[in-house]
Amino acid sequence: MLTAFARAFRTPDLRKKLLFTLGIIVVYRVGTHIPIPNVNYQAVQQCVKEAGANQGLFGLVNMFSGGALLQITVFALGIMPYITASIILQLLTVVIPRLEALKKEGQAGTAKITQYTRYLTVALAILQGTGLVATARSGALFNGCSVATSIVSDQAIFATITMVICMTAGTALVMWLGELITDRGIGNGMSILMFISIAATFPSALWAIKKQGSLAGGWIEFGTVIAVGLVMVGLVVFVEQAQRRIPVQYAKRMIGRRSYGGTSTYIPLKVNQAGVIPVIFASSLLYIPALVAQFAGGNSGWKTWIEQNLTKGDHPIYITSYFLLIVFFAFFYVAISFNPEEVADNMKKYGGFIPGIRAGRPTAEYLSYVLNRITWPGSLYLGLIALVPTMALVGFGASQNFPFGGTSILIIVGVGLETVKQIESQLQQRNYEGFLR
């Protein structure tokens, strides 16, 4: 990986792209530290210190924003509205025929879906920004903080609208910066910004683990976390690269005097076909009952049960629910993102077949069978990786801020591998030594 980056910096055009990407990253990180109007910065810092590692319901969103959410800055919402909008549009593509037709139209249809994603991102940013401002005004953003109710200095309607507009504009700017990286930089811009947001929280999280430790001044806990993190990175890289290659043979066809086809290829089915999306779905769904209980008044029985069983990460009911939801959403997302019948029809259309399997419906049934078989280990792997912070490090008191677990490590490794592949592919296009030998 380091060799690829070194070779890229020696190539003039790739060096410009890398420097441009680094410049956008600097602008993004600066924006995560600029507070919006009508926010008492001193009160926010005091509440952040009092909250410590216990970030409650907003921990996941705060991680995706690079710590900007709890600071209530211009980029407080980060890239989450765009991620949510992209997932919603992807799910609606299966349900709405118009979107499915646009997806099949090629580049023009993709551009139209991207435009819809931008509009939905702005709408979600307005909704989430309003919710964040309302939560900050009520003091529920930092439970237990003595100055939580004084975070918003001016609670007038105009001041609230100004705060929501600032955060919405920040989200639109983040979306534009990500598209600039995609067009003029290296890699997928949205993934790069997500990568930077998560990586930015690593130093503080690691140092918090060291300060909370009691063995040798916390250095033993610190070293253990680093070792566990390296093992997890190796495991994630191994599984993310694993795939089942289904051989496909294309029959030879004669068109005029020319022969076409007769080649052999394969269909790569990844073990983790769903990526990190099941973990995000499961986390978001488990936040809903806790969020409802947080804003509900009184001390009813259902509220007490939720607070005791579904808000603590080390509770058996929470762990079991989290694991089962991840497995369910892994199968659900694979079912809507990979259509065996469509793949089988395309193969039959161009004269392709799987050796030993008849074309058409038998091919679709075979692909569905193989996909279900490899989705089981992929979903179990996702569930185990997501539960590592809770199950392995609860003894260190770091279950809420362990940086090498769950969503963070999956995104970090996935984006890193994809970016390195893109750099290597662009380097190969500029290396013509093989044609000269």
Phi, psi and chi 1 to 4 in degrees:
 res  aa     phi    psi   chi1   chi2   chi3   chi4
   1 MET       -  -45.8 -177.3  177.5   70.5      -
   2 LEU   -65.3  -34.7  -64.2  178.1      -      -
   3 THR   -63.6  -40.0  -56.4      -      -      -
   4 ALA   -63.2  -41.9      -      -      -      -
   5 PHE   -67.3  -38.2  -84.6  100.6      -      -
   6 ALA   -64.2  -42.9      -      -      -      -
   7 ARG   -66.5  -35.0  -69.2  173.5   57.0 -163.5
   8 ALA   -65.9  -38.2      -      -      -      -
   9 PHE   -70.9  -21.6  -92.4  101.7      -      -
  10 ARG   -82.7  -10.4  -70.7 -164.3  -63.6  -94.2
  11 THR   -96.5  121.1  -53.1      -      -      -
  12 PRO   -56.5  -49.4  -25.6   34.7      -      -
  13 ASP   -69.8  -37.3   51.8  -13.7      -      -
  14 LEU   -68.6  -34.3  -78.8 -179.4      -      -
  15 ARG   -62.8  -38.7 -176.5  169.7   61.2 -114.4
  16 LYS   -64.3  -40.8  -69.2 -180.0 -179.4  178.8
  17 LYS   -65.4  -41.3  -68.9 -176.1  177.1 -178.4
  18 LEU   -65.4  -43.0  -72.1  172.7      -      -
  19 LEU   -66.3  -36.9  -67.4  176.7      -      -
  20 PHE   -63.5  -42.5  178.8   81.2      -      -
  21 THR   -62.6  -42.7  -57.2      -      -      -
  22 LEU   -62.8  -37.4  -68.4  175.3      -      -
  23 GLY   -64.5  -42.4      -      -      -      -
  24 ILE   -64.0  -38.0  -64.6  -64.4      -      -
  25 ILE   -63.0  -40.8  -69.9  173.0      -      -
  26 VAL   -62.6  -43.6  170.7      -      -      -
  27 VAL   -61.5  -41.1  173.2      -      -      -
  28 TYR   -64.1  -43.5  174.4   67.2      -      -
  29 ARG   -69.1  -32.6  -70.4  -56.3  -58.5  163.0
  30 VAL   -65.3  -40.3  168.9      -      -      -
  31 GLY   -66.2  -24.2      -      -      -      -
  32 THR   -74.9   -5.9   57.8      -      -      -
  33 HIS  -114.6    6.9  -67.3   85.6      -      -
  34 ILE   -97.7  111.7  -59.5  176.3      -      -
  35 PRO   -72.6  152.9   25.1  -31.9      -      -
  36 ILE   -83.1  164.5   62.4  175.5      -      -
  37 PRO   -62.8  157.8  -19.7   30.3      -      -
  38 ASN    67.2   23.4  -55.3  -44.2      -      -
  39 VAL  -115.5  128.8  171.4      -      -      -
  40 ASN   -80.0  101.0 -170.9  -24.5      -      -
  41 TYR   -63.9  -39.5 -175.2   72.0      -      -
  42 GLN   -64.2  -40.9  -72.6   76.0   16.3      -
  43 ALA   -65.0  -37.9      -      -      -      -
  44 VAL   -63.2  -45.9  169.9      -      -      -
  45 GLN   -62.9  -38.8  -64.4  -55.8  -49.2      -
  46 GLN   -65.0  -42.8 -179.4  178.1  -16.0      -
  47 CYS   -67.2  -36.6  -72.1      -      -      -
  48 VAL   -63.9  -40.5  169.3      -      -      -
  49 LYS   -66.9  -40.2  -69.6 -179.9 -179.4  178.6
  50 GLU   -69.5  -35.1  -67.7 -178.6    9.3      -
  51 ALA   -70.0  -38.2      -      -      -      -
  52 GLY    62.3 -130.5      -      -      -      -
  53 ALA   -81.0  -16.4      -      -      -      -
  54 ASN   -84.2   86.2 -173.8   18.6      -      -
  55 GLN   -92.7    0.3  -63.0  171.3   -7.5      -
  56 GLY    63.1 -138.8      -      -      -      -
  57 LEU   -70.7  -19.3  -58.5  173.6      -      -
  58 PHE   -97.4   10.1  -54.1   98.4      -      -
  59 GLY   -63.0  -43.5      -      -      -      -
  60 LEU   -65.7  -47.4  179.3   66.3      -      -
  61 VAL   -65.5  -36.1 -176.0      -      -      -
  62 ASN   -64.2  -35.6 -172.2   57.8      -      -
  63 MET   -66.5  -42.5  178.6 -173.7   69.2      -
  64 PHE   -67.7  -24.7  -81.6  111.9      -      -
  65 SER   -92.4    4.8   64.7      -      -      -
  66 GLY    70.5   29.5      -      -      -      -
  67 GLY    83.7    6.3      -      -      -      -
  68 ALA   -82.1  -21.4      -      -      -      -
  69 LEU   -63.7  -51.8  175.9   74.0      -      -
  70 LEU   -72.5  -14.7  -63.9 -178.3      -      -
  71 GLN   -86.4  -10.5  -58.5  -76.1  -13.3      -
  72 ILE    52.0   60.1  -42.7 -178.6      -      -
  73 THR  -101.6 -176.2   62.6      -      -      -
  74 VAL   -62.3  -38.3  175.7      -      -      -
  75 PHE   -98.4   35.6  -69.0  165.1      -      -
  76 ALA   -61.3  -38.0      -      -      -      -
  77 LEU   -79.7  -19.7  -58.6  178.1      -      -
  78 GLY    60.1 -139.6      -      -      -      -
  79 ILE   -97.1   -1.2 -157.9   68.8      -      -
  80 MET   -59.8  -43.2  -84.3  -58.9  -70.9      -
  81 PRO   -57.6  -39.1  -25.2   34.8      -      -
  82 TYR   -68.0  -40.8 -176.4   85.0      -      -
  83 ILE   -61.6  -45.9  -62.9  173.5      -      -
  84 THR   -62.2  -43.0  -52.0      -      -      -
  85 ALA   -63.6  -40.5      -      -      -      -
  86 SER   -64.4  -41.7  -59.8      -      -      -
  87 ILE   -66.4  -41.7  -66.0  174.5      -      -
  88 ILE   -62.0  -45.3  -69.3  175.0      -      -
  89 LEU   -64.6  -35.9  -99.1  -62.1      -      -
  90 GLN   -66.8  -37.9 -168.5  170.2    3.8      -
  91 LEU   -70.7  -38.5  -64.7  176.7      -      -
  92 LEU   -70.3  -22.6  -69.7  178.7      -      -
  93 THR   -60.9  -32.8  -57.8      -      -      -
  94 VAL   -76.5  -27.4 -174.9      -      -      -
  95 VAL   -92.2  -42.6  179.2      -      -      -
  96 ILE   -94.4  119.1  -58.3  177.0      -      -
  97 PRO   -60.4  -35.1  -22.1   32.5      -      -
  98 ARG   -61.1  -43.6  170.6   60.2  179.2  165.2
  99 LEU   -68.1  -35.8  -67.3  177.5      -      -
 100 GLU   -65.5  -37.4 -173.4  176.8    1.6      -
 101 ALA   -66.6  -39.6      -      -      -      -
 102 LEU   -62.8  -37.9  -74.8  175.0      -      -
 103 LYS   -63.9  -32.1 -175.4  179.2  178.7 -179.7
 104 LYS   -84.9   -5.3  -64.3  179.3  179.1  179.2
 105 GLU   -82.0   -2.9  -71.8 -178.7    2.7      -
 106 GLY    89.4 -140.9      -      -      -      -
 107 GLN   -65.4  -39.6 -174.2  174.7   -0.9      -
 108 ALA   -64.4  -43.2      -      -      -      -
 109 GLY   -66.7  -38.2      -      -      -      -
 110 THR   -63.5  -39.6  -56.3      -      -      -
 111 ALA   -63.5  -37.6      -      -      -      -
 112 LYS   -67.5  -41.7 -161.3   67.9  176.1  178.9
 113 ILE   -64.8  -37.6  -66.2  177.8      -      -
 114 THR   -62.1  -39.2  -57.7      -      -      -
 115 GLN   -64.1  -42.6 -173.2  177.1    2.7      -
 116 TYR   -62.1  -37.7  -67.0  155.5      -      -
 117 THR   -62.7  -38.7  -54.4      -      -      -
 118 ARG   -64.6  -45.1  -66.9  169.9 -176.7  163.6
 119 TYR   -61.5  -44.1  -66.2  152.4      -      -
 120 LEU   -66.1  -33.6 -175.2   57.0      -      -
 121 THR   -61.9  -44.8  -60.1      -      -      -
 122 VAL   -63.7  -42.1  174.1      -      -      -
 123 ALA   -63.2  -43.2      -      -      -      -
 124 LEU   -66.7  -35.1  -69.9  175.1      -      -
 125 ALA   -64.1  -40.1      -      -      -      -
 126 ILE   -63.3  -43.7  -65.2  173.7      -      -
 127 LEU   -65.2  -48.0 -178.2   62.8      -      -
 128 GLN   -69.5  -36.4  -64.9  178.6   11.1      -
 129 GLY   -63.5  -41.5      -      -      -      -
 130 THR   -62.6  -41.8  -55.4      -      -      -
 131 GLY   -64.5  -39.9      -      -      -      -
 132 LEU   -66.1  -43.2  178.0   59.6      -      -
 133 VAL   -64.6  -42.4  172.4      -      -      -
 134 ALA   -63.7  -38.6      -      -      -      -
 135 THR   -66.6  -41.5  -54.2      -      -      -
 136 ALA   -66.4  -38.0      -      -      -      -
 137 ARG   -65.7  -36.7  -72.7  176.8   56.1  179.4
 138 SER   -80.2  -11.6   64.2      -      -      -
 139 GLY    87.2    1.6      -      -      -      -
 140 ALA   -79.2   -8.9      -      -      -      -
 141 LEU   -66.6  -34.7 -172.9   61.2      -      -
 142 PHE  -127.8   93.6  -62.5   97.6      -      -
 143 ASN   -70.0  132.3  -77.3  -34.1      -      -
 144 GLY    89.9   -5.7      -      -      -      -
 145 CYS   -79.9  136.4  178.8      -      -      -
 146 SER   -71.2  -24.6   56.3      -      -      -
 147 VAL  -116.3   25.0  -66.5      -      -      -
 148 ALA   -64.2  -33.9      -      -      -      -
 149 THR   -77.7  -10.3   55.4      -      -      -
 150 SER  -104.2   14.7   61.6      -      -      -
 151 ILE   -66.5  -46.2  -71.2  177.8      -      -
 152 VAL   -87.9  112.4  179.7      -      -      -
 153 SER   -73.6  -34.6   56.1      -      -      -
 154 ASP  -123.4  115.7 -173.5   -0.5      -      -
 155 GLN  -101.9   21.2  -62.1 -165.3    2.5      -
 156 ALA   -72.0  162.3      -      -      -      -
 157 ILE   -63.5  -44.0  -63.7  -62.9      -      -
 158 PHE   -63.2  -40.1  179.7   76.1      -      -
 159 ALA   -64.8  -39.2      -      -      -      -
 160 THR   -65.1  -42.8  -58.1      -      -      -
 161 ILE   -62.8  -38.9  -65.9  175.7      -      -
 162 THR   -62.4  -42.1  -57.5      -      -      -
 163 MET   -64.2  -42.4  -64.1  172.3   67.1      -
 164 VAL   -65.4  -40.7  173.4      -      -      -
 165 ILE   -63.5  -41.2  -69.9  175.6      -      -
 166 CYS   -62.6  -43.6  -72.3      -      -      -
 167 MET   -70.5  -35.7  -76.6 -170.0  -74.6      -
 168 THR   -65.6  -43.1  -56.0      -      -      -
 169 ALA   -63.2  -36.4      -      -      -      -
 170 GLY   -63.6  -40.6      -      -      -      -
 171 THR   -64.7  -41.9  -60.3      -      -      -
 172 ALA   -62.7  -38.0      -      -      -      -
 173 LEU   -67.2  -40.7 -179.2   58.4      -      -
 174 VAL   -61.7  -41.7  168.8      -      -      -
 175 MET   -62.0  -41.1 -177.6  170.7   55.3      -
 176 TRP   -66.6  -41.3  179.9   61.8      -      -
 177 LEU   -61.8  -39.8  -67.1  176.5      -      -
 178 GLY   -64.1  -39.9      -      -      -      -
 179 GLU   -68.7  -32.2  -67.7  179.7   -6.5      -
 180 LEU   -63.8  -41.3  -79.1  179.9      -      -
 181 ILE   -63.4  -41.5  -66.3  178.0      -      -
 182 THR   -62.9  -40.2  -56.2      -      -      -
 183 ASP   -80.2  -40.8  -65.6  -21.9      -      -
 184 ARG  -119.8   -3.1  -58.4  175.1   56.6 -176.0
 185 GLY  -115.0 -150.2      -      -      -      -
 186 ILE  -114.8  130.0  -67.9  -69.6      -      -
 187 GLY    85.5 -177.6      -      -      -      -
 188 ASN   -81.7  121.9 -176.7  -75.8      -      -
 189 GLY   -61.2  -44.5      -      -      -      -
 190 MET   -63.9  -39.9  -57.4  -56.8  173.8      -
 191 SER   -67.0  -38.2  -59.7      -      -      -
 192 ILE   -63.7  -43.8  -66.4  -67.4      -      -
 193 LEU   -65.9  -37.3  -66.2 -177.5      -      -
 194 MET   -64.6  -41.4 -166.6 -171.3  -48.0      -
 195 PHE   -58.7  -46.4  176.3   94.9      -      -
 196 ILE   -66.3  -39.5  -64.0  -59.2      -      -
 197 SER   -61.3  -43.0  -62.2      -      -      -
 198 ILE   -72.8  -42.8  -63.2  173.4      -      -
 199 ALA   -65.0  -27.2      -      -      -      -
 200 ALA   -67.1  -22.9      -      -      -      -
 201 THR   -88.9   -6.4   61.1      -      -      -
 202 PHE   -64.0  -51.3  -85.4   25.5      -      -
 203 PRO   -57.0  -47.5  -24.0   34.5      -      -
 204 SER   -65.2  -38.2   59.5      -      -      -
 205 ALA   -66.3  -42.2      -      -      -      -
 206 LEU   -65.2  -42.0  -71.9  171.9      -      -
 207 TRP   -68.1  -33.2 -168.3 -113.4      -      -
 208 ALA   -64.9  -37.6      -      -      -      -
 209 ILE   -64.4  -40.3  -67.0  173.4      -      -
 210 LYS   -64.2  -41.9 -170.4  -93.1  176.7 -172.5
 211 LYS   -70.0  -30.6  -69.3 -165.7  -61.7 -177.1
 212 GLN   -80.3  -16.3  -67.1  171.8    4.3      -
 213 GLY   -72.4  157.9      -      -      -      -
 214 SER  -121.7   -9.7   57.6      -      -      -
 215 LEU   -93.7  117.3  -59.0  175.8      -      -
 216 ALA    55.2   44.2      -      -      -      -
 217 GLY    71.1   17.7      -      -      -      -
 218 GLY    92.2   -4.5      -      -      -      -
 219 TRP   -72.9  -29.7  -72.0  108.9      -      -
 220 ILE   -68.0  -44.8  -66.9 -178.7      -      -
 221 GLU   -61.7  -41.0  -71.6   89.4  -14.6      -
 222 PHE   -60.5  -47.2 -177.9   84.3      -      -
 223 GLY   -65.6  -36.9      -      -      -      -
 224 THR   -63.7  -41.3  -56.4      -      -      -
 225 VAL   -63.9  -42.2  168.9      -      -      -
 226 ILE   -62.0  -43.2  -64.5  -65.2      -      -
 227 ALA   -64.2  -44.9      -      -      -      -
 228 VAL   -62.1  -38.7  171.8      -      -      -
 229 GLY   -62.7  -42.6      -      -      -      -
 230 LEU   -65.3  -39.6  -67.7  177.2      -      -
 231 VAL   -63.5  -42.2  171.8      -      -      -
 232 MET   -65.8  -38.6  -72.3 -174.0   61.1      -
 233 VAL   -61.4  -44.5  168.6      -      -      -
 234 GLY   -61.8  -41.4      -      -      -      -
 235 LEU   -64.8  -43.6  173.5   63.7      -      -
 236 VAL   -66.1  -41.5  170.7      -      -      -
 237 VAL   -61.6  -42.4  170.4      -      -      -
 238 PHE   -62.0  -46.7  177.3   76.5      -      -
 239 VAL   -73.2  -39.2  178.5      -      -      -
 240 GLU   -64.8  -28.8  -69.4  -64.2  -38.1      -
 241 GLN   -85.7  -14.5  -63.4  -73.3   79.5      -
 242 ALA   -72.7  140.0      -      -      -      -
 243 GLN  -154.7  154.5   57.1 -177.9 -136.0      -
 244 ARG  -102.0  117.8  168.7   71.6 -177.2  -86.2
 245 ARG   -96.9  113.2  -63.9 -177.6  175.0 -178.6
 246 ILE   -93.8  116.8  -61.5  178.9      -      -
 247 PRO   -66.9  141.2   25.1  -33.1      -      -
 248 VAL  -131.5  131.2  177.0      -      -      -
 249 GLN  -114.2  129.7 -179.6   72.7   33.6      -
 250 TYR  -103.1  127.5  -76.1   92.8      -      -
 251 ALA   -69.0  150.2      -      -      -      -
 252 LYS   -80.2  131.6 -175.8  178.0  -66.6 -175.2
 253 ARG  -122.8  141.9  -63.9  177.8  -61.3  168.7
 254 MET  -104.9  118.0  -65.5  -63.3  -63.0      -
 255 ILE  -119.1  106.1  -59.2  179.2      -      -
 256 GLY    69.1 -125.9      -      -      -      -
 257 ARG  -100.7    3.4  -65.4 -176.1  176.9 -178.8
 258 ARG  -106.3  148.5  -66.2 -172.2  177.5 -177.0
 259 SER  -105.6  131.7  158.6      -      -      -
 260 TYR  -124.1  149.5  -65.4   90.9      -      -
 261 GLY    86.6 -153.7      -      -      -      -
 262 GLY    77.4   16.4      -      -      -      -
 263 THR  -103.7  162.6   58.7      -      -      -
 264 SER  -117.7  136.1  -61.7      -      -      -
 265 THR  -144.5 -165.4 -178.4      -      -      -
 266 TYR  -151.3  158.7   59.8   86.6      -      -
 267 ILE  -102.2  113.6  -58.9  174.9      -      -
 268 PRO   -83.0  115.6   28.5  -29.3      -      -
 269 LEU  -107.8  112.1  -63.4  179.2      -      -
 270 LYS   -72.6  147.7  -64.7 -179.0   62.6  176.3
 271 VAL   -63.5  -42.7  173.1      -      -      -
 272 ASN  -101.9   76.0 -178.5   21.7      -      -
 273 GLN   -70.0  -27.0 -169.7   85.6    0.1      -
 274 ALA   -88.0  -12.9      -      -      -      -
 275 GLY    69.3 -139.1      -      -      -      -
 276 VAL   -96.0   -2.9   73.9      -      -      -
 277 ILE   -61.7  -40.8  -68.7 -179.9      -      -
 278 PRO   -58.7  -35.6  -26.2   35.2      -      -
 279 VAL   -66.7  -40.9 -179.7      -      -      -
 280 ILE   -65.7  -43.7  -61.6  176.3      -      -
 281 PHE   -60.1  -48.1  -82.5    5.5      -      -
 282 ALA   -63.7  -42.1      -      -      -      -
 283 SER   -64.2  -43.2  -57.7      -      -      -
 284 SER   -64.9  -40.2  -57.1      -      -      -
 285 LEU   -68.2  -35.8 -164.9   60.7      -      -
 286 LEU   -72.8  -21.3  -81.8  179.4      -      -
 287 TYR   -74.4  -24.4  -78.2  162.6      -      -
 288 ILE   -62.5  -53.2  -66.3  176.0      -      -
 289 PRO   -62.5  -36.1   18.9  -30.5      -      -
 290 ALA   -67.1  -36.8      -      -      -      -
 291 LEU   -68.3  -40.2 -170.4   63.3      -      -
 292 VAL   -63.8  -42.0  171.8      -      -      -
 293 ALA   -67.1  -31.7      -      -      -      -
 294 GLN   -67.1  -38.3 -178.3  176.2   -2.6      -
 295 PHE   -92.3   -7.7  -73.2   99.2      -      -
 296 ALA   -79.5  141.2      -      -      -      -
 297 GLY   -88.8  167.3      -      -      -      -
 298 GLY    81.0 -176.3      -      -      -      -
 299 ASN  -129.2   57.4  -67.0  -42.7      -      -
 300 SER   -71.1  165.9   57.3      -      -      -
 301 GLY   -65.5  -42.0      -      -      -      -
 302 TRP   -65.8  -36.5   65.3  -90.3      -      -
 303 LYS   -66.3  -42.4  178.6 -179.6  178.1 -178.8
 304 THR   -63.1  -41.6  -56.1      -      -      -
 305 TRP   -63.4  -42.6 -172.0   88.5      -      -
 306 ILE   -63.9  -44.2  -70.6  176.7      -      -
 307 GLU   -65.2  -29.0  -68.7  177.3  -12.9      -
 308 GLN   -85.8  -29.1  -68.6  177.3   -7.8      -
 309 ASN  -113.7  -28.0  -59.5  -47.5      -      -
 310 LEU  -116.0    9.7  -68.1 -179.4      -      -
 311 THR  -115.7  -12.3   58.3      -      -      -
 312 LYS  -101.5  121.8  -61.5  178.0 -179.5  178.7
 313 GLY   -66.0  -19.9      -      -      -      -
 314 ASP   -99.6    8.8   55.5   -9.9      -      -
 315 HIS   -80.0  138.3 -163.9  -80.8      -      -
 316 PRO   -57.2  -38.9  -24.8   33.3      -      -
 317 ILE   -65.8  -40.8  -65.3 -179.9      -      -
 318 TYR   -63.7  -45.9 -178.6   91.9      -      -
 319 ILE   -62.3  -45.4  -66.8  174.5      -      -
 320 THR   -63.8  -44.1  -55.7      -      -      -
 321 SER   -63.1  -42.8  -57.8      -      -      -
 322 TYR   -61.6  -46.0 -167.8   30.1      -      -
 323 PHE   -64.5  -46.1 -176.6   82.1      -      -
 324 LEU   -65.6  -36.8  -66.9  177.6      -      -
 325 LEU   -66.2  -38.6  -77.1  174.0      -      -
 326 ILE   -63.4  -44.5  -70.0  175.4      -      -
 327 VAL   -62.7  -43.3  173.4      -      -      -
 328 PHE   -62.8  -48.3  168.0   75.8      -      -
 329 PHE   -69.9  -25.4  -79.2  119.8      -      -
 330 ALA   -63.7  -47.2      -      -      -      -
 331 PHE   -67.5  -38.5  -81.6   91.9      -      -
 332 PHE   -64.0  -45.6  173.3   75.7      -      -
 333 TYR   -70.0  -39.1 -173.5   78.2      -      -
 334 VAL   -63.4  -36.4  169.3      -      -      -
 335 ALA   -66.0  -34.0      -      -      -      -
 336 ILE   -92.5  -17.5   66.2  172.9      -      -
 337 SER   -95.6  -21.7   61.0      -      -      -
 338 PHE  -125.1  117.0 -174.6   88.4      -      -
 339 ASN  -106.1  102.8 -170.4   -8.8      -      -
 340 PRO   -61.2  -34.6  -21.7   32.7      -      -
 341 GLU   -65.8  -40.2  -65.4 -178.3   -2.1      -
 342 GLU   -65.6  -42.0 -177.4  178.8   -7.6      -
 343 VAL   -63.6  -42.1  174.9      -      -      -
 344 ALA   -65.0  -39.4      -      -      -      -
 345 ASP   -65.4  -41.1  -69.4  -19.4      -      -
 346 ASN   -65.0  -40.1  -70.1  -26.0      -      -
 347 MET   -63.3  -43.4  -71.0  171.4   53.1      -
 348 LYS   -65.3  -35.1 -175.2  177.2 -179.4 -179.7
 349 LYS   -64.1  -37.9  179.3  179.8  178.2 -179.2
 350 TYR  -101.5   15.7  -66.2  101.5      -      -
 351 GLY    78.7   24.0      -      -      -      -
 352 GLY   -99.2  152.2      -      -      -      -
 353 PHE  -154.8  155.6   62.1   93.8      -      -
 354 ILE   -90.8  127.0  -60.7  174.7      -      -
 355 PRO   -54.8  125.5  -26.2   34.4      -      -
 356 GLY    89.5   -5.1      -      -      -      -
 357 ILE  -122.0  130.7  -53.2  -65.2      -      -
 358 ARG   -68.8  149.2  -67.5  178.2   57.0 -171.9
 359 ALA   -72.4  155.7      -      -      -      -
 360 GLY    96.3 -132.9      -      -      -      -
 361 ARG   -62.5  -41.9 -174.9  175.1 -178.0   81.3
 362 PRO   -58.6  -35.6  -25.9   35.4      -      -
 363 THR   -65.7  -42.8  -61.4      -      -      -
 364 ALA   -63.0  -40.9      -      -      -      -
 365 GLU   -65.8  -38.1  -67.1  176.8   -8.4      -
 366 TYR   -66.6  -44.3  176.1   75.4      -      -
 367 LEU   -62.4  -40.7  -69.4  175.5      -      -
 368 SER   -63.6  -39.8  179.2      -      -      -
 369 TYR   -63.4  -47.2  170.2   75.8      -      -
 370 VAL   -64.9  -40.1  173.1      -      -      -
 371 LEU   -63.9  -41.5 -165.6   62.0      -      -
 372 ASN   -64.8  -38.1  -72.2  -28.3      -      -
 373 ARG   -65.2  -41.2  -69.4  -76.3  -63.1  -85.8
 374 ILE   -85.7  -16.1   66.2  173.7      -      -
 375 THR   -72.5  -29.7  -57.3      -      -      -
 376 TRP   -59.7  -55.3  -89.2  112.4      -      -
 377 PRO   -63.6  -33.0   19.7  -31.6      -      -
 378 GLY   -64.7  -42.5      -      -      -      -
 379 SER   -69.9  -39.8   60.7      -      -      -
 380 LEU   -64.7  -37.9  -63.3  177.6      -      -
 381 TYR   -62.6  -43.1  144.5   81.4      -      -
 382 LEU   -61.3  -44.0  -79.2  177.5      -      -
 383 GLY   -62.8  -41.9      -      -      -      -
 384 LEU   -68.2  -41.2  -67.3  175.9      -      -
 385 ILE   -63.4  -40.5  -70.0  -66.8      -      -
 386 ALA   -68.1  -27.1      -      -      -      -
 387 LEU   -93.2   -2.6  -67.7  175.9      -      -
 388 VAL   -57.5  -46.6  162.4      -      -      -
 389 PRO   -58.5  -35.4  -21.5   32.6      -      -
 390 THR   -78.7  -44.6  -58.4      -      -      -
 391 MET   -85.7  -35.8  -58.9  179.4   65.5      -
 392 ALA   -91.5  -26.6      -      -      -      -
 393 LEU  -121.3   16.1  -64.4  169.9      -      -
 394 VAL   -66.1  -25.0   69.0      -      -      -
 395 GLY   -68.5  -24.1      -      -      -      -
 396 PHE   -88.9   -2.1  -65.8  152.6      -      -
 397 GLY    68.7   24.3      -      -      -      -
 398 ALA  -116.6   20.5      -      -      -      -
 399 SER   -66.6  -21.9   58.8      -      -      -
 400 GLN   -93.6  -19.9  -65.3  -63.7  -33.6      -
 401 ASN  -129.3   21.5   65.1  -16.6      -      -
 402 PHE   -69.0  120.1  176.8   58.6      -      -
 403 PRO   -77.9  -23.2   27.2  -32.6      -      -
 404 PHE   -98.8   49.8  -63.1  106.9      -      -
 405 GLY  -143.7  157.9      -      -      -      -
 406 GLY    57.3 -129.2      -      -      -      -
 407 THR   -62.2  -39.9  -48.3      -      -      -
 408 SER   -62.7  -47.9   59.1      -      -      -
 409 ILE   -69.4  -34.5 -168.2   64.9      -      -
 410 LEU   -64.4  -42.7  -69.2  169.9      -      -
 411 ILE   -70.6  -44.2  -66.1  175.7      -      -
 412 ILE   -58.1  -50.4  -72.3  -71.6      -      -
 413 VAL   -68.7  -43.1  173.7      -      -      -
 414 GLY   -61.8  -47.2      -      -      -      -
 415 VAL   -67.2  -39.5  175.1      -      -      -
 416 GLY   -61.6  -45.5      -      -      -      -
 417 LEU   -63.7  -42.1  -70.1  174.8      -      -
 418 GLU   -66.4  -39.9 -172.0   63.0   29.5      -
 419 THR   -66.1  -42.4  -55.9      -      -      -
 420 VAL   -63.3  -38.8  171.1      -      -      -
 421 LYS   -62.5  -40.9  -73.3 -179.6 -179.0  179.2
 422 GLN   -66.5  -39.4  -69.2 -163.9   19.8      -
 423 ILE   -64.5  -43.9  -67.9  176.5      -      -
 424 GLU   -65.9  -37.0  -70.3  179.0  -14.3      -
 425 SER   -66.2  -38.7   64.8      -      -      -
 426 GLN   -71.5  -30.7  -65.8 -165.0   30.6      -
 427 LEU   -68.9  -37.6  -74.3  172.0      -      -
 428 GLN   -65.5  -32.3  -71.1  177.3   -2.3      -
 429 GLN   -67.6  -19.8  -66.1  176.4    2.8      -
 430 ARG  -102.9    2.4  -68.6  161.9  176.4   78.1
 431 ASN  -109.8  107.8 -171.5   -0.5      -      -
 432 TYR  -110.1   19.1  -61.8   98.2      -      -
 433 GLU   -64.6  -32.4  -66.0  178.9   -0.1      -
 434 GLY   -63.9  -27.9      -      -      -      -
 435 PHE   -81.1  -17.0  -66.1  101.9      -      -
 436 LEU   -96.0  -13.8  -60.0  177.3      -      -
 437 ARG   -87.4      -  -69.3  178.0 -178.2  174.8
